Amino acid sequence: MSKQIVVTTGAFMLVDPTNDQEIQWNRPSVVTATHFIHERCSNGQLKVLAGNFCDEASDQDFKQFLIDHDNDFDAAIENYRLSFTSEAALDMKSDEGTNETATQEAKTQEAPANQAQAPKEVTPQAASKAKK
């Protein structure tokens, strides 16, 4: 299931009975998109501020982003989203680097095999030494 950032539409807190996740009354919360969350959005108790976060997103991490951004919800949400984009980009670069290294290693390993298969030129001096 994907995760979302939601906020209550009033001064009340909700607890999702399917997984005990808490939706705070005074700040946006990162939650797993369950049937309970969808129902509360449909009846107007919750509003989705941002969606489609990966499973690694957590309310505890997001809470720190809110603190770092002086409770500016929009800035905290945007930077929280960017933190996952940056991690994904770094992971992709890391994977690309690994692939490039593996390709270079494969070429290095192939080179000696190719050299061994190539016919050797025999100079007249080497031929005379071999006969002795």
N, CA, C and O atoms as a GROMACS GRO file, in nm:
protein
  528
    1MET      N    1   0.083  -0.118   0.000
    1MET     CA    2   0.000   0.000   0.000
    1MET      C    3   0.088   0.124   0.000
    1MET      O    4   0.196   0.126   0.059
    2SER      N    5   0.040   0.226  -0.066
    2SER     CA    6   0.116   0.351  -0.067
    2SER      C    7   0.084   0.433   0.058
    2SER      O    8  -0.011   0.406   0.132
    3LYS      N    9   0.166   0.532   0.078
    3LYS     CA   10   0.147   0.619   0.194
    3LYS      C   11   0.106   0.758   0.147
    3LYS      O   12   0.136   0.800   0.035
    4GLN      N   13   0.037   0.828   0.236
    4GLN     CA   14  -0.014   0.961   0.207
    4GLN      C   15   0.013   1.052   0.326
    4GLN      O   16   0.035   1.006   0.438
    5ILE      N   17   0.010   1.182   0.299
    5ILE     CA   18   0.012   1.279   0.407
    5ILE      C   19  -0.129   1.338   0.414
    5ILE      O   20  -0.180   1.395   0.318
    6VAL      N   21  -0.190   1.322   0.531
    6VAL     CA   22  -0.328   1.367   0.551
    6VAL      C   23  -0.334   1.460   0.671
    6VAL      O   24  -0.244   1.463   0.755
    7VAL      N   25  -0.442   1.536   0.678
    7VAL     CA   26  -0.468   1.624   0.792
    7VAL      C   27  -0.616   1.613   0.825
    7VAL      O   28  -0.700   1.598   0.736
    8THR      N   29  -0.648   1.621   0.954
    8THR     CA   30  -0.789   1.619   0.994
    8THR      C   31  -0.851   1.754   0.960
    8THR      O   32  -0.782   1.856   0.953
    9THR      N   33  -0.980   1.753   0.939
    9THR     CA   34  -1.050   1.877   0.901
    9THR      C   35  -1.102   1.952   1.022
    9THR      O   36  -1.171   2.053   1.007
   10GLY      N   37  -1.072   1.904   1.140
   10GLY     CA   38  -1.116   1.971   1.264
   10GLY      C   39  -1.020   1.942   1.377
   10GLY      O   40  -0.914   1.882   1.356
   11ALA      N   41  -1.056   1.985   1.495
   11ALA     CA   42  -0.971   1.967   1.612
   11ALA      C   43  -0.998   1.831   1.677
   11ALA      O   44  -1.041   1.824   1.792
   12PHE      N   45  -0.972   1.725   1.603
   12PHE     CA   46  -0.990   1.589   1.655
   12PHE      C   47  -0.880   1.500   1.598
   12PHE      O   48  -0.825   1.525   1.491
   13MET      N   49  -0.850   1.395   1.672
   13MET     CA   50  -0.750   1.297   1.634
   13MET      C   51  -0.822   1.169   1.593
   13MET      O   52  -0.928   1.137   1.647
   14LEU      N   53  -0.764   1.096   1.500
   14LEU     CA   54  -0.822   0.968   1.459
   14LEU      C   55  -0.717   0.858   1.478
   14LEU      O   56  -0.597   0.882   1.466
   15VAL      N   57  -0.765   0.738   1.506
   15VAL     CA   58  -0.679   0.620   1.514
   15VAL      C   59  -0.736   0.516   1.420
   15VAL      O   60  -0.852   0.477   1.433
   16ASP      N   61  -0.655   0.471   1.326
   16ASP     CA   62  -0.696   0.371   1.229
   16ASP      C   63  -0.695   0.234   1.297
   16ASP      O   64  -0.589   0.187   1.339
   17PRO      N   65  -0.811   0.170   1.311
   17PRO     CA   66  -0.816   0.041   1.382
   17PRO      C   67  -0.749  -0.074   1.305
   17PRO      O   68  -0.720  -0.178   1.364
   18THR      N   69  -0.724  -0.056   1.176
   18THR     CA   70  -0.662  -0.165   1.100
   18THR      C   71  -0.514  -0.181   1.130
   18THR      O   72  -0.460  -0.291   1.120
   19ASN      N   73  -0.447  -0.072   1.168
   19ASN     CA   74  -0.303  -0.081   1.195
   19ASN      C   75  -0.258   0.013   1.308
   19ASN      O   76  -0.138   0.033   1.327
   20ASP      N   77  -0.351   0.069   1.381
   20ASP     CA   78  -0.323   0.157   1.495
   20ASP      C   79  -0.245   0.284   1.462
   20ASP      O   80  -0.184   0.344   1.550
   21GLN      N   81  -0.246   0.326   1.336
   21GLN     CA   82  -0.177   0.451   1.304
   21GLN      C   83  -0.260   0.569   1.351
   21GLN      O   84  -0.382   0.570   1.340
   22GLU      N   85  -0.190   0.667   1.405
   22GLU     CA   86  -0.257   0.785   1.459
   22GLU      C   87  -0.250   0.900   1.360
   22GLU      O   88  -0.147   0.925   1.298
   23ILE      N   89  -0.362   0.969   1.345
   23ILE     CA   90  -0.369   1.090   1.264
   23ILE      C   91  -0.387   1.204   1.363
   23ILE      O   92  -0.490   1.218   1.428
   24GLN      N   93  -0.283   1.286   1.373
   24GLN     CA   94  -0.281   1.393   1.472
   24GLN      C   95  -0.381   1.503   1.436
   24GLN      O   96  -0.415   1.520   1.319
   25TRP      N   97  -0.427   1.575   1.535
   25TRP     CA   98  -0.525   1.682   1.512
   25TRP      C   99  -0.458   1.815   1.478
   25TRP      O  100  -0.521   1.902   1.418
   26ASN      N  101  -0.332   1.832   1.516
   26ASN     CA  102  -0.268   1.963   1.503
   26ASN      C  103  -0.161   1.972   1.394
   26ASN      O  104  -0.095   2.075   1.380
   27ARG      N  105  -0.144   1.864   1.319
   27ARG     CA  106  -0.043   1.865   1.213
   27ARG      C  107  -0.073   1.755   1.112
   27ARG      O  108  -0.145   1.660   1.143
   28PRO      N  109  -0.019   1.768   0.990
   28PRO     CA  110  -0.034   1.659   0.893
   28PRO      C  111   0.038   1.534   0.942
   28PRO      O  112   0.136   1.542   1.016
   29SER      N  113  -0.012   1.418   0.901
   29SER     CA  114   0.046   1.290   0.941
   29SER      C  115   0.068   1.202   0.819
   29SER      O  116  -0.010   1.205   0.724
   30VAL      N  117   0.175   1.124   0.822
   30VAL     CA  118   0.200   1.025   0.717
   30VAL      C  119   0.129   0.897   0.758
   30VAL      O  120   0.150   0.845   0.867
   31VAL      N  121   0.044   0.847   0.669
   31VAL     CA  122  -0.035   0.727   0.698
   31VAL      C  123  -0.032   0.632   0.579
   31VAL      O  124  -0.012   0.674   0.465
   32THR      N  125  -0.054   0.505   0.608
   32THR     CA  126  -0.074   0.406   0.503
   32THR      C  127  -0.218   0.421   0.453
   32THR      O  128  -0.311   0.435   0.532
   33ALA      N  129  -0.234   0.419   0.323
   33ALA     CA  130  -0.367   0.439   0.262
   33ALA      C  131  -0.451   0.312   0.280
   33ALA      O  132  -0.447   0.222   0.197
   34THR      N  133  -0.526   0.307   0.389
   34THR     CA  134  -0.613   0.193   0.418
   34THR      C  135  -0.758   0.228   0.385
   34THR      O  136  -0.789   0.341   0.348
   35HIS      N  137  -0.844   0.130   0.399
   35HIS     CA  138  -0.987   0.152   0.377
   35HIS      C  139  -1.040   0.257   0.476
   35HIS      O  140  -1.123   0.340   0.439
   36PHE      N  141  -0.993   0.251   0.599
   36PHE     CA  142  -1.033   0.348   0.701
   36PHE      C  143  -0.999   0.491   0.657
   36PHE      O  144  -1.082   0.582   0.669
   37ILE      N  145  -0.878   0.509   0.606
   37ILE     CA  146  -0.835   0.642   0.561
   37ILE      C  147  -0.922   0.689   0.445
   37ILE      O  148  -0.964   0.805   0.441
   38HIS      N  149  -0.949   0.600   0.351
   38HIS     CA  150  -1.034   0.636   0.236
   38HIS      C  151  -1.175   0.675   0.281
   38HIS      O  152  -1.232   0.771   0.230
   39GLU      N  153  -1.230   0.600   0.377
   39GLU     CA  154  -1.362   0.634   0.429
   39GLU      C  155  -1.364   0.772   0.494
   39GLU      O  156  -1.457   0.850   0.473
   40ARG      N  157  -1.261   0.800   0.573
   40ARG     CA  158  -1.256   0.929   0.643
   40ARG      C  159  -1.236   1.046   0.546
   40ARG      O  160  -1.282   1.157   0.570
   41CYS      N  161  -1.167   1.020   0.437
   41CYS     CA  162  -1.154   1.123   0.333
   41CYS      C  163  -1.289   1.145   0.264
   41CYS      O  164  -1.327   1.258   0.235
   42SER      N  165  -1.359   1.036   0.239
   42SER     CA  166  -1.490   1.045   0.172
   42SER      C  167  -1.592   1.120   0.256
   42SER      O  168  -1.673   1.195   0.202
   43ASN      N  169  -1.590   1.100   0.389
   43ASN     CA  170  -1.690   1.166   0.472
   43ASN      C  171  -1.644   1.303   0.522
   43ASN      O  172  -1.713   1.366   0.601
   44GLY      N  173  -1.527   1.348   0.476
   44GLY     CA  174  -1.483   1.484   0.506
   44GLY      C  175  -1.404   1.502   0.635
   44GLY      O  176  -1.374   1.615   0.673
   45GLN      N  177  -1.371   1.392   0.703
   45GLN     CA  178  -1.294   1.405   0.826
   45GLN      C  179  -1.144   1.422   0.801
   45GLN      O  180  -1.072   1.476   0.884
   46LEU      N  181  -1.098   1.375   0.686
   46LEU     CA  182  -0.956   1.386   0.648
   46LEU      C  183  -0.944   1.451   0.512
   46LEU      O  184  -1.031   1.438   0.426
   47LYS      N  185  -0.834   1.519   0.494
   47LYS     CA  186  -0.800   1.577   0.364
   47LYS      C  187  -0.660   1.529   0.328
   47LYS      O  188  -0.567   1.538   0.409
   48VAL      N  189  -0.644   1.478   0.205
   48VAL     CA  190  -0.514   1.431   0.158
   48VAL      C  191  -0.436   1.552   0.107
   48VAL      O  192  -0.482   1.623   0.016
   49LEU      N  193  -0.319   1.576   0.165
   49LEU     CA  194  -0.234   1.687   0.122
   49LEU      C  195  -0.132   1.642   0.017
   49LEU      O  196  -0.093   1.721  -0.070
   50ALA      N  197  -0.089   1.517   0.025
   50ALA     CA  198   0.006   1.461  -0.072
   50ALA      C  199  -0.005   1.310  -0.068
   50ALA      O  200  -0.034   1.251   0.036
   51GLY      N  201   0.017   1.249  -0.182
   51GLY     CA  202   0.004   1.104  -0.188
   51GLY      C  203   0.118   1.038  -0.262
   51GLY      O  204   0.214   1.104  -0.304
   52ASN      N  205   0.106   0.908  -0.277
   52ASN     CA  206   0.201   0.824  -0.351
   52ASN      C  207   0.342   0.827  -0.294
   52ASN      O  208   0.439   0.837  -0.370
   53PHE      N  209   0.354   0.817  -0.164
   53PHE     CA  210   0.485   0.804  -0.102
   53PHE      C  211   0.520   0.655  -0.094
   53PHE      O  212   0.432   0.570  -0.092
   54CYS      N  213   0.648   0.627  -0.091
   54CYS     CA  214   0.693   0.489  -0.082
   54CYS      C  215   0.674   0.435   0.060
   54CYS      O  216   0.643   0.510   0.153
   55ASP      N  217   0.691   0.306   0.075
   55ASP     CA  218   0.670   0.241   0.205
   55ASP      C  219   0.766   0.290   0.312
   55ASP      O  220   0.736   0.278   0.431
   56GLU      N  221   0.880   0.343   0.273
   56GLU     CA  222   0.978   0.391   0.370
   56GLU      C  223   0.935   0.522   0.438
   56GLU      O  224   0.992   0.559   0.540
   57ALA      N  225   0.838   0.591   0.383
   57ALA     CA  226   0.790   0.715   0.442
   57ALA      C  227   0.732   0.685   0.580
   57ALA      O  228   0.659   0.587   0.598
   58SER      N  229   0.765   0.770   0.677
   58SER     CA  230   0.714   0.748   0.812
   58SER      C  231   0.671   0.880   0.875
   58SER      O  232   0.723   0.987   0.843
   59ASP      N  233   0.575   0.870   0.965
   59ASP     CA  234   0.525   0.989   1.033
   59ASP      C  235   0.634   1.050   1.121
   59ASP      O  236   0.644   1.172   1.132
   60GLN      N  237   0.715   0.966   1.182
   60GLN     CA  238   0.823   1.016   1.269
   60GLN      C  239   0.923   1.100   1.189
   60GLN      O  240   0.965   1.207   1.234
   61ASP      N  241   0.962   1.052   1.071
   61ASP     CA  242   1.054   1.128   0.986
   61ASP      C  243   0.990   1.260   0.940
   61ASP      O  244   1.054   1.365   0.941
   62PHE      N  245   0.862   1.251   0.901
   62PHE     CA  246   0.794   1.371   0.855
   62PHE      C  247   0.780   1.473   0.967
   62PHE      O  248   0.790   1.594   0.943
   63LYS      N  249   0.757   1.426   1.088
   63LYS     CA  250   0.747   1.515   1.204
   63LYS      C  251   0.875   1.598   1.219
   63LYS      O  252   0.869   1.716   1.252
   64GLN      N  253   0.989   1.535   1.194
   64GLN     CA  254   1.117   1.608   1.201
   64GLN      C  255   1.126   1.713   1.090
   64GLN      O  256   1.179   1.821   1.112
   65PHE      N  257   1.074   1.682   0.972
   65PHE     CA  258   1.071   1.780   0.863
   65PHE      C  259   0.985   1.901   0.903
   65PHE      O  260   1.021   2.015   0.873
   66LEU      N  261   0.874   1.876   0.970
   66LEU     CA  262   0.789   1.987   1.016
   66LEU      C  263   0.865   2.075   1.114
   66LEU      O  264   0.858   2.198   1.107
   67ILE      N  265   0.937   2.014   1.205
   67ILE     CA  266   1.016   2.090   1.302
   67ILE      C  267   1.123   2.172   1.230
   67ILE      O  268   1.142   2.290   1.258
   68ASP      N  269   1.194   2.107   1.137
   68ASP     CA  270   1.301   2.175   1.063
   68ASP      C  271   1.249   2.291   0.978
   68ASP      O  272   1.324   2.385   0.950
   69HIS      N  273   1.123   2.284   0.938
   69HIS     CA  274   1.064   2.390   0.854
   69HIS      C  275   0.968   2.479   0.933
   69HIS      O  276   0.879   2.540   0.875
   70ASP      N  277   0.987   2.488   1.063
   70ASP     CA  278   0.907   2.576   1.150
   70ASP      C  279   0.757   2.559   1.128
   70ASP      O  280   0.682   2.657   1.124
   71ASN      N  281   0.713   2.434   1.115
   71ASN     CA  282   0.572   2.399   1.095
   71ASN      C  283   0.511   2.459   0.969
   71ASN      O  284   0.389   2.476   0.962
   72ASP      N  285   0.593   2.491   0.871
   72ASP     CA  286   0.542   2.534   0.740
   72ASP      C  287   0.506   2.405   0.664
   72ASP      O  288   0.592   2.339   0.607
   73PHE      N  289   0.377   2.371   0.666
   73PHE     CA  290   0.331   2.244   0.611
   73PHE      C  291   0.372   2.225   0.466
   73PHE      O  292   0.424   2.120   0.428
   74ASP      N  293   0.350   2.328   0.384
   74ASP     CA  294   0.381   2.315   0.241
   74ASP      C  295   0.529   2.291   0.217
   74ASP      O  296   0.564   2.204   0.137
   75ALA      N  297   0.615   2.365   0.283
   75ALA     CA  298   0.760   2.348   0.265
   75ALA      C  299   0.805   2.212   0.316
   75ALA      O  300   0.887   2.145   0.253
   76ALA      N  301   0.751   2.170   0.429
   76ALA     CA  302   0.788   2.041   0.486
   76ALA      C  303   0.746   1.926   0.393
   76ALA      O  304   0.823   1.833   0.370
   77ILE      N  305   0.625   1.935   0.340
   77ILE     CA  306   0.576   1.830   0.250
   77ILE      C  307   0.661   1.825   0.123
   77ILE      O  308   0.701   1.717   0.080
   78GLU      N  309   0.688   1.939   0.064
   78GLU     CA  310   0.767   1.944  -0.059
   78GLU      C  311   0.908   1.888  -0.037
   78GLU      O  312   0.956   1.808  -0.118
   79ASN      N  313   0.972   1.928   0.070
   79ASN     CA  314   1.107   1.880   0.097
   79ASN      C  315   1.108   1.734   0.138
   79ASN      O  316   1.204   1.662   0.109
   80TYR      N  317   1.004   1.689   0.204
   80TYR     CA  318   0.994   1.547   0.239
   80TYR      C  319   0.982   1.464   0.111
   80TYR      O  320   1.047   1.360   0.098
   81ARG      N  321   0.900   1.511   0.018
   81ARG     CA  322   0.886   1.440  -0.110
   81ARG      C  323   1.020   1.439  -0.184
   81ARG      O  324   1.060   1.337  -0.240
   82LEU      N  325   1.088   1.553  -0.185
   82LEU     CA  326   1.217   1.561  -0.254
   82LEU      C  327   1.322   1.471  -0.190
   82LEU      O  328   1.413   1.424  -0.259
   83SER      N  329   1.312   1.448  -0.061
   83SER     CA  330   1.410   1.361   0.004
   83SER      C  331   1.403   1.220  -0.052
   83SER      O  332   1.506   1.152  -0.059
   84PHE      N  333   1.286   1.174  -0.092
   84PHE     CA  334   1.274   1.042  -0.153
   84PHE      C  335   1.321   1.044  -0.297
   84PHE      O  336   1.381   0.947  -0.344
   85THR      N  337   1.295   1.152  -0.368
   85THR     CA  338   1.342   1.165  -0.506
   85THR      C  339   1.493   1.165  -0.509
   85THR      O  340   1.553   1.101  -0.595
   86SER      N  341   1.556   1.237  -0.417
   86SER     CA  342   1.701   1.243  -0.410
   86SER      C  343   1.760   1.107  -0.380
   86SER      O  344   1.860   1.067  -0.440
   87GLU      N  345   1.698   1.034  -0.286
   87GLU     CA  346   1.747   0.901  -0.252
   87GLU      C  347   1.736   0.808  -0.371
   87GLU      O  348   1.826   0.728  -0.398
   88ALA      N  349   1.624   0.817  -0.444
   88ALA     CA  350   1.607   0.732  -0.561
   88ALA      C  351   1.710   0.765  -0.667
   88ALA      O  352   1.765   0.675  -0.731
   89ALA      N  353   1.737   0.894  -0.686
   89ALA     CA  354   1.837   0.935  -0.785
   89ALA      C  355   1.975   0.885  -0.744
   89ALA      O  356   2.052   0.839  -0.829
   90LEU      N  357   2.007   0.895  -0.617
   90LEU     CA  358   2.136   0.846  -0.569
   90LEU      C  359   2.146   0.695  -0.585
   90LEU      O  360   2.251   0.644  -0.624
   91ASP      N  361   2.037   0.623  -0.556
   91ASP     CA  362   2.038   0.479  -0.574
   91ASP      C  363   2.059   0.442  -0.720
   91ASP      O  364   2.132   0.348  -0.751
   92MET      N  365   1.994   0.517  -0.810
   92MET     CA  366   2.010   0.489  -0.953
   92MET      C  367   2.153   0.514  -0.996
   92MET      O  368   2.210   0.434  -1.070
   93LYS      N  369   2.213   0.624  -0.951
   93LYS     CA  370   2.352   0.652  -0.985
   93LYS      C  371   2.443   0.545  -0.929
   93LYS      O  372   2.539   0.503  -0.994
   94SER      N  373   2.414   0.500  -0.809
   94SER     CA  374   2.492   0.395  -0.747
   94SER      C  375   2.482   0.268  -0.830
   94SER      O  376   2.582   0.201  -0.853
   95ASP      N  377   2.360   0.234  -0.873
   95ASP     CA  378   2.341   0.116  -0.956
   95ASP      C  379   2.414   0.130  -1.089
   95ASP      O  380   2.475   0.035  -1.138
   96GLU      N  381   2.407   0.250  -1.150
   96GLU     CA  382   2.476   0.273  -1.276
   96GLU      C  383   2.625   0.257  -1.259
   96GLU      O  384   2.692   0.197  -1.343
   97GLY      N  385   2.679   0.310  -1.150
   97GLY     CA  386   2.821   0.297  -1.123
   97GLY      C  387   2.860   0.151  -1.107
   97GLY      O  388   2.966   0.109  -1.155
   98THR      N  389   2.775   0.074  -1.041
   98THR     CA  390   2.800  -0.069  -1.023
   98THR      C  391   2.798  -0.139  -1.158
   98THR      O  392   2.883  -0.223  -1.186
   99ASN      N  393   2.701  -0.103  -1.243
   99ASN     CA  394   2.693  -0.164  -1.375
   99ASN      C  395   2.813  -0.129  -1.460
   99ASN      O  396   2.867  -0.215  -1.530
  100GLU      N  397   2.857  -0.002  -1.454
  100GLU     CA  398   2.974   0.039  -1.531
  100GLU      C  399   3.098  -0.036  -1.484
  100GLU      O  400   3.179  -0.080  -1.566
  101THR      N  401   3.112  -0.051  -1.353
  101THR     CA  402   3.226  -0.123  -1.298
  101THR      C  403   3.221  -0.268  -1.342
  101THR      O  404   3.324  -0.325  -1.380
  102ALA      N  405   3.104  -0.328  -1.337
  102ALA     CA  406   3.090  -0.467  -1.379
  102ALA      C  407   3.123  -0.483  -1.527
  102ALA      O  408   3.187  -0.581  -1.566
  103THR      N  409   3.080  -0.388  -1.609
  103THR     CA  410   3.109  -0.392  -1.752
  103THR      C  411   3.259  -0.380  -1.775
  103THR      O  412   3.314  -0.453  -1.858
  104GLN      N  413   3.324  -0.289  -1.704
  104GLN     CA  414   3.469  -0.273  -1.719
  104GLN      C  415   3.542  -0.398  -1.673
  104GLN      O  416   3.640  -0.440  -1.736
  105GLU      N  417   3.496  -0.458  -1.562
  105GLU     CA  418   3.559  -0.580  -1.514
  105GLU      C  419   3.543  -0.693  -1.615
  105GLU      O  420   3.635  -0.771  -1.638
  106ALA      N  421   3.425  -0.701  -1.676
  106ALA     CA  422   3.401  -0.805  -1.776
  106ALA      C  423   3.494  -0.787  -1.896
  106ALA      O  424   3.547  -0.885  -1.948
  107LYS      N  425   3.512  -0.662  -1.941
  107LYS     CA  426   3.601  -0.636  -2.052
  107LYS      C  427   3.745  -0.672  -2.017
  107LYS      O  428   3.819  -0.727  -2.099
  108THR      N  429   3.783  -0.641  -1.894
  108THR     CA  430   3.918  -0.672  -1.848
  108THR      C  431   3.938  -0.822  -1.846
  108THR      O  432   4.044  -0.871  -1.883
  109GLN      N  433   3.837  -0.895  -1.802
  109GLN     CA  434   3.848  -1.041  -1.796
  109GLN      C  435   3.847  -1.102  -1.935
  109GLN      O  436   3.911  -1.204  -1.959
  110GLU      N  437   3.774  -1.040  -2.028
  110GLU     CA  438   3.768  -1.091  -2.165
  110GLU      C  439   3.899  -1.068  -2.238
  110GLU      O  440   3.938  -1.149  -2.322
  111ALA      N  441   3.967  -0.960  -2.209
  111ALA     CA  442   4.088  -0.924  -2.282
  111ALA      C  443   4.192  -1.035  -2.278
  111ALA      O  444   4.243  -1.071  -2.384
  112PRO      N  445   4.229  -1.091  -2.162
  112PRO     CA  446   4.329  -1.197  -2.163
  112PRO      C  447   4.283  -1.319  -2.243
  112PRO      O  448   4.364  -1.382  -2.311
  113ALA      N  449   4.154  -1.352  -2.236
  113ALA     CA  450   4.104  -1.467  -2.311
  113ALA      C  451   4.117  -1.441  -2.460
  113ALA      O  452   4.155  -1.530  -2.535
  114ASN      N  453   4.085  -1.320  -2.504
  114ASN     CA  454   4.096  -1.286  -2.645
  114ASN      C  455   4.241  -1.289  -2.690
  114ASN      O  456   4.271  -1.333  -2.801
  115GLN      N  457   4.330  -1.243  -2.605
  115GLN     CA  458   4.471  -1.243  -2.640
  115GLN      C  459   4.524  -1.384  -2.652
  115GLN      O  460   4.607  -1.412  -2.738
  116ALA      N  461   4.477  -1.474  -2.568
  116ALA     CA  462   4.524  -1.612  -2.572
  116ALA      C  463   4.479  -1.681  -2.700
  116ALA      O  464   4.548  -1.770  -2.748
  117GLN      N  465   4.368  -1.642  -2.755
  117GLN     CA  466   4.315  -1.704  -2.875
  117GLN      C  467   4.380  -1.650  -3.002
  117GLN      O  468   4.377  -1.715  -3.106
  118ALA      N  469   4.438  -1.531  -2.993
  118ALA     CA  470   4.500  -1.471  -3.112
  118ALA      C  471   4.628  -1.547  -3.145
  118ALA      O  472   4.703  -1.583  -3.055
  119PRO      N  473   4.655  -1.570  -3.274
  119PRO     CA  474   4.778  -1.641  -3.311
  119PRO      C  475   4.899  -1.554  -3.282
  119PRO      O  476   4.896  -1.433  -3.299
  120LYS      N  477   5.006  -1.619  -3.237
  120LYS     CA  478   5.128  -1.548  -3.206
  120LYS      C  479   5.218  -1.548  -3.328
  120LYS      O  480   5.230  -1.646  -3.401
  121GLU      N  481   5.281  -1.433  -3.346
  121GLU     CA  482   5.379  -1.425  -3.454
  121GLU      C  483   5.510  -1.481  -3.403
  121GLU      O  484   5.555  -1.449  -3.293
  122VAL      N  485   5.569  -1.562  -3.482
  122VAL     CA  486   5.697  -1.622  -3.445
  122VAL      C  487   5.806  -1.556  -3.528
  122VAL      O  488   5.804  -1.560  -3.651
  123THR      N  489   5.900  -1.496  -3.459
  123THR     CA  490   6.012  -1.433  -3.530
  123THR      C  491   6.114  -1.541  -3.565
  123THR      O  492   6.117  -1.646  -3.501
  124PRO      N  493   6.196  -1.517  -3.665
  124PRO     CA  494   6.296  -1.617  -3.703
  124PRO      C  495   6.390  -1.648  -3.585
  124PRO      O  496   6.434  -1.763  -3.571
  125GLN      N  497   6.421  -1.551  -3.504
  125GLN     CA  498   6.510  -1.576  -3.390
  125GLN      C  499   6.445  -1.671  -3.290
  125GLN      O  500   6.511  -1.760  -3.238
  126ALA      N  501   6.314  -1.652  -3.262
  126ALA     CA  502   6.243  -1.739  -3.169
  126ALA      C  503   6.233  -1.878  -3.224
  126ALA      O  504   6.241  -1.975  -3.148
  127ALA      N  505   6.216  -1.892  -3.355
  127ALA     CA  506   6.205  -2.024  -3.416
  127ALA      C  507   6.337  -2.099  -3.402
  127ALA      O  508   6.337  -2.219  -3.376
  128SER      N  509   6.448  -2.030  -3.420
  128SER     CA  510   6.577  -2.098  -3.410
  128SER      C  511   6.606  -2.139  -3.266
  128SER      O  512   6.668  -2.243  -3.243
  129LYS      N  513   6.563  -2.059  -3.167
  129LYS     CA  514   6.581  -2.094  -3.026
  129LYS      C  515   6.496  -2.213  -2.991
  129LYS      O  516   6.538  -2.297  -2.911
  130ALA      N  517   6.377  -2.224  -3.048
  130ALA     CA  518   6.287  -2.334  -3.017
  130ALA      C  519   6.342  -2.466  -3.070
  130ALA      O  520   6.318  -2.572  -3.011
  131LYS      N  521   6.417  -2.461  -3.182
  131LYS     CA  522   6.473  -2.582  -3.239
  131LYS      C  523   6.587  -2.634  -3.154
  131LYS      O  524   6.609  -2.755  -3.153
  132LYS      N  525   6.659  -2.550  -3.085
  132LYS     CA  526   6.774  -2.593  -3.006
  132LYS      C  527   6.737  -2.663  -2.885
  132LYS      O  528   6.823  -2.705  -2.808
   0.00000   0.00000   0.00000
